[in-house]
Amino acid sequence: MTRAYVSGDMASVALGADEVVAALAVRGVEVVRTGSRGLFRIEPLVEIDTPEGRIAYGPVEANEIDAVLDGTHASRIGRIEDHPFFAPQQRFTFARCGVIDPLSLDDYAAHGGWQALDKARALTPQAVVDEVKASGLRGRGGAGFPTGIKWQTVLDTRSPEKFIVCNADEGDSGTFADRMLMEGDPFCLIEGMAIAAHAVGAGHGFIYIRSEYPFAIRVMQAAITRAAPRIAPFALEVRVGAGAYVCGEETALLDSIEGKRGQVRAKPPLPAIEGLFGRPTVINNVLSLAAVPFIVAEGAQAYQAVGFGRSRGTMPIQLAGNVRNGGLFEAGFGITLGELVNDIGGGTETGRPVKTVQVGGPLGAYFPPAMFDLPFDYEAFAAAGGLIGHAGITVFDDTVDMAHMARFAMEFCAHESCGKCTPCRIGAVRGMETIDRIVGGGRQPGGLEAMPQMRNAAARPRDRAAEIALLRDLCDTMKFGSLCALGGFTPYPVLSALDHFPQDFDQPATAQAAE
C-alpha cells in the first residue's frame, strides 16, 4: 500500500490539508499525519514513500492527487531536505517536525526520543544543571537569560515542593514556533520538562497554552496522557489561558495558573525562589525546554559549538508579514537580517522594496535595510536598540506608514496593560495622544470620543519639535519605570520608527493609516 505524509498542523489544515487527506483516503492511500515542515508556501505538502525515500509535492490541491500518485504533478519538490529553504538549516530543536507522527511513542523513540531523559536520570541533578549551563542555552522567549542559572537557583532553594512551568502563551505577532513544536513534536517538550524536573527536584509541571491554539491544546493533552508512564513520577498538565497578552509575562502567567487575574508581580522575590503557589519554580519558554533533550543527548559541547558570541546553539526564526517564503527557519545565531529577509525569505510577497522589518513581536524595534548586516545575536540587537525576543521577523514593504506603526505600539500597550503600574497604564494613552499631535490629521486615541474636553486637548496644535521631545521623554519613563516588559519594551518600536523613518512623522496621516 502506498503511504503518504501530510501535515496536521493548524496552518496546513487552514490551507487545505484535510481535503487533501480525504482525497488520498478515497484512493486507498495510507496517510500519516505529521507536523509541518515549516514552509507554508508549499502547504498542503504531500510526501510519498518511495524506494528513493520520501518524495515531496507542494502545494497540492485535493483534485490534483492523481498527478501526485503517478509522479507527474508540476509541483514536485523531491527530497524535502534538498529544498533551498531547508538545506541550509541546522535543525536541533525541530529535527522531527514534519517527519514523525506527533502522537506516536514508537515514532518518537525511533528518532532518538527519550534517550536524553534516560541519560539525565542516570546523572545527579547537579550534573544535569551543569550540562545545561555549559551549553550556553539562554531563554528563547525574552531577554535571553541563561537557562542553567535559573535551574541552579531552583535546585539550590530548599522546599518541600517545586514546579516546572512552560510558557506556551505565544502572543507575539508573527510568531508560531511554539505552536508548531507542540503540534508537530509534543513529546520533545514533555521530555525537556521531565529532564528539568529531575534537575531541580520538581514533581509537577504545567504547560500554559493560549486559548487561541485549540490544535496545540488537543495534541499536548493527548501526548501527556500517552507519555505519563514514561515520565513518572513527574506529573504534567495543560492550563489554558484566556487571551491576555500580559500573561506571557512569567509572573502574570503564574497568577493566571493560580486562578487569579493575570497581573505582573513585583520582583524580588524571583519565581525561581518563590513562584507558583509560593514555591520555587522553573519557568521557561517552549523553545528553551525543547532544546534541552538535544543538549543532554548530544552533549553540551555539540550545542555550544554552534552560534555567535555569547548566543549559542540554534534559534528557530519565524518569517512572517509581507514576505515570500513565510515559515520557520532554524539556524545558528550569527546569520544576518539581510540573509534572513532577502535570501531565505525571498523579499516581499508584493515584489515591492522592503522598507523595514520588526523583530521581536509587536514591541520589537524596526530595522531598515541599511541595518541588514546586523547579525542575529542577543548582544548585537541590544546594542542596536532592539531585542530578539521570540525571534519573530515581520516584513513590511515601502507602503507602510511608520508613524501609524508607532502609534499602534502605544495603542497595543494601552489595550493589553494589566493596569498595575502607572508608566504602562497611563503612559501608553499619553503616547497615542502625543503621536496624534505630531502627525496631525485629527487621529484620536481610542476611548476618548466620549470625553470632548480631553479630545480637544489632545488635538491642540503644539510645536512639533517639542512634541517629539515629549514623546522621547515619555518613552524613557516607560522603559525604565514600567513594572514589566510590556510597558518597558513599548518604546522600542516607537523610538526606532522615529529614529529610522523621521519623514513619516512629517506629513499628515494617510487615509489608510487613519483607519
C-alpha angles and dihedrals in degrees: 000000000000114000124208132186119215128171120251090191114133093245092049092049090051088055094052107275094138092055090051091051091051091052091050092049092053088058093052096253118152107234126203114196111218137172120271121281087222108248106103095188089074096045131149083053121186121195118192123204109238136162086261092054131260111342115200132214125184152213092015129178124208093249091056098061095106090059089051093050094050092044097243100108111132093225096062108151101176119209106007091217089066095053111115091239094054105031097076095045125110102212108194098141100026098040093119099039110113091010106075139041099260094220099043112106089192092054091048093050092046089057097051100280121156093013090107094049092050090048093047094050089054088059131068116260090248091053090054092049090048090053092052091047092049091052092063092230112170131188110286098204110056138346097002098246112181108265095210093057091053090050091047091055092053092045091052095047112091116225138141089233135032133178141211114212124188115205104217094156092121100183104150118112113251095022126117107143094108091051093047092050094047093047096040106034110010095158089063090062091044091051091049091052092048090052090050089050092054091046096055103024099253123157102189136041139189131204109205108205126180115247090236089073103072093156093052092047092052094046094046093049091051092046093051091052092051095043097045096098091046096053098037134162084035110083123205137189141174123242118193121218124217101232103273110145092207090064087075084075105092100235094044086050090054091051089051092052088050089057096255131122108280105255130152116257123221114248133253113079093066118215088243087067103027111010134127110024087351093297130121107276136190106211115183138160121256093254093050093053093041090055092059099077091058092048094050096041098044098029132253093270093060089056097039092051090069122069144045131282110320091343105092133185126010133316124210099227119199120212115201144146121050095358131126099221104040113181148081121313117183114200142144118276114267101060109129128244090241093055091049097047102035107024102031099024094041095225123273124343089227092055091235121126119280109252099181146334127220115216123196104027130282091329095048125110125260118240123197122214089261087072097046091111087072110121117232096251134127096235095042092052093046090051089051093053097259144091136227095219110163091347098250114154117197115193125211129188127218095280094073119112106221094195087059091049091051090051090048090058091056092044091050091051092049091050096046100038115123086216097232099119129045101223091060100034097046102019094063092054092048087048092058091049093049094050089049090056092047097052098033119201095122098271109160132200114261115263097026096094091095092051106067096175091057092041091055092048091051092052096046110121116247137170106292095218090052091050092051090049088050091050091051091049090049090051090051090053092049093046096053102025104047119104094228143011095275092075093023095057099040090087091062097075092036097051095040090052090050094046100045102030107032090149090068089063093052099071135058115269116272120240090251092053092046089059 
